[in-house]
Amino acid sequence: MLGAIMKVKLSVGFLGATEMAGYELDLAFLVIALFLAINGSKLLAIDQVLVNKETVE
């Protein structure tokens, strides 16, 4: 993602122009992917709710 931003979209600018979108969405996806890679996705995972449901007896 970083390579695509640097090679293709950096010259267009952050918000882009009329003919091409900028790199703001790509940067947001990159930040979200890094956050999930560093912190894990336990909070956002559906399987945590469905599979690992523990009952207190």
Backbone bond lengths (Angstrom), bond angles and torsions (degrees), N, CA, C in turn:
res aa  C-N    CA-C-N  psi(-1)  N-CA   C-N-CA  omega(-1)  CA-C   N-CA-C  phi
1 M - - - 1.443 - - 1.526 109.84 -
2 L 1.305 114.99 -41.85 1.461 118.69 179.84 1.531 111.04 -65.22
3 G 1.320 116.41 -36.43 1.461 120.25 177.45 1.519 112.14 -65.48
4 A 1.321 116.99 -39.25 1.469 120.50 177.99 1.520 111.28 -66.36
5 I 1.317 116.35 -38.98 1.460 119.67 178.62 1.521 110.09 -65.20
6 M 1.325 116.88 -46.29 1.465 120.76 -176.85 1.530 112.07 -68.52
7 K 1.312 116.88 -38.89 1.462 119.59 -172.96 1.526 113.43 -84.78
8 V 1.324 117.91 -38.31 1.457 120.40 -171.05 1.522 112.73 -108.91
9 K 1.313 117.29 -48.75 1.457 119.86 -166.67 1.517 115.12 -96.38
10 L 1.309 119.14 -10.63 1.457 120.94 -177.89 1.525 111.80 -66.08
11 S 1.320 117.05 -34.82 1.458 120.25 -179.54 1.529 112.56 -71.64
12 V 1.329 117.49 -22.56 1.461 121.23 179.87 1.525 110.85 -78.34
13 G 1.311 116.71 -31.36 1.451 121.26 179.65 1.514 111.75 109.71
14 F 1.325 115.47 173.44 1.456 120.91 -176.02 1.517 111.86 -64.60
15 L 1.314 117.43 -48.92 1.467 120.91 -178.72 1.515 113.36 -95.00
16 G 1.319 117.66 -10.33 1.448 120.95 176.04 1.505 113.60 86.40
17 A 1.313 114.15 -169.16 1.459 122.19 179.80 1.523 108.02 -130.17
18 T 1.305 116.52 -173.02 1.459 119.92 -177.19 1.527 112.38 -67.77
19 E 1.321 118.56 -31.12 1.455 120.34 -176.22 1.528 114.02 -89.86
20 M 1.330 117.78 -17.93 1.457 119.91 -176.72 1.526 109.62 -149.34
21 A 1.322 115.15 143.11 1.466 120.05 178.55 1.526 109.70 -75.15
22 G 1.300 115.66 155.76 1.455 121.35 178.36 1.513 111.67 -82.54
23 Y 1.314 115.03 -166.59 1.457 119.32 -176.92 1.523 112.98 -102.46
24 E 1.321 118.72 17.04 1.465 120.24 -178.25 1.526 112.16 -66.53
25 L 1.316 118.74 -41.23 1.462 121.48 179.33 1.520 110.80 -70.52
26 D 1.323 117.33 -39.57 1.459 121.06 177.13 1.520 110.97 -62.75
27 L 1.312 117.16 -39.44 1.460 121.58 178.33 1.527 110.95 -66.89
28 A 1.317 117.10 -38.68 1.466 120.80 177.48 1.529 110.58 -65.11
29 F 1.332 117.90 -43.02 1.464 121.16 177.02 1.526 111.43 -62.53
30 L 1.323 116.75 -38.50 1.451 121.19 178.93 1.522 111.22 -65.11
31 V 1.318 117.12 -42.26 1.464 120.81 179.19 1.530 110.88 -66.80
32 I 1.325 117.48 -41.20 1.462 120.98 178.46 1.527 110.65 -64.53
33 A 1.322 117.85 -42.12 1.463 121.22 179.28 1.528 111.10 -64.86
34 L 1.322 117.08 -40.85 1.463 120.08 177.50 1.518 111.66 -65.81
35 F 1.320 117.00 -40.05 1.460 120.84 178.18 1.521 111.03 -61.47
36 L 1.323 117.00 -46.23 1.462 120.46 179.90 1.522 111.89 -67.90
37 A 1.325 117.66 -33.36 1.459 120.31 178.70 1.526 111.38 -70.41
38 I 1.318 117.31 -36.15 1.455 120.82 -178.19 1.524 111.38 -80.12
39 N 1.315 117.51 -47.13 1.458 121.48 -173.76 1.515 114.33 -92.63
40 G 1.292 117.97 -11.59 1.453 120.49 -175.77 1.518 110.09 83.38
41 S 1.296 115.64 165.47 1.456 119.11 -176.22 1.519 112.26 -114.37
42 K 1.316 117.69 28.47 1.457 120.08 -178.02 1.519 112.13 -62.69
43 L 1.302 116.68 -35.65 1.453 120.14 -179.19 1.525 111.71 -69.56
44 L 1.326 117.01 -36.59 1.457 121.02 -175.49 1.524 113.75 -95.18
45 A 1.335 118.18 -4.35 1.451 121.10 -175.27 1.523 111.09 -80.61
46 I 1.321 115.82 133.90 1.461 121.31 178.53 1.522 110.17 -75.07
47 D 1.337 117.18 -31.71 1.459 119.02 -178.66 1.521 112.77 -65.98
48 Q 1.298 118.32 -21.98 1.464 120.51 174.97 1.521 111.04 -64.77
49 V 1.302 116.54 -32.85 1.463 120.78 -179.90 1.526 110.19 -82.50
50 L 1.318 118.01 -40.49 1.460 121.47 -173.19 1.524 113.68 -83.33
51 V 1.331 118.14 -46.10 1.460 121.29 -170.49 1.523 112.35 -90.83
52 N 1.293 118.53 -44.30 1.457 121.83 -172.28 1.525 112.80 -93.33
53 K 1.286 116.32 35.50 1.466 120.19 179.51 1.523 109.07 -78.29
54 E 1.314 115.44 113.52 1.455 119.89 -178.74 1.522 108.78 -99.99
55 T 1.324 115.11 139.11 1.456 119.60 177.69 1.508 109.16 -103.78
56 V 1.299 115.89 140.42 1.461 121.59 178.54 1.511 108.15 -96.10
57 E 1.325 115.17 123.16 1.464 119.73 -179.27 1.494 111.58 -115.44
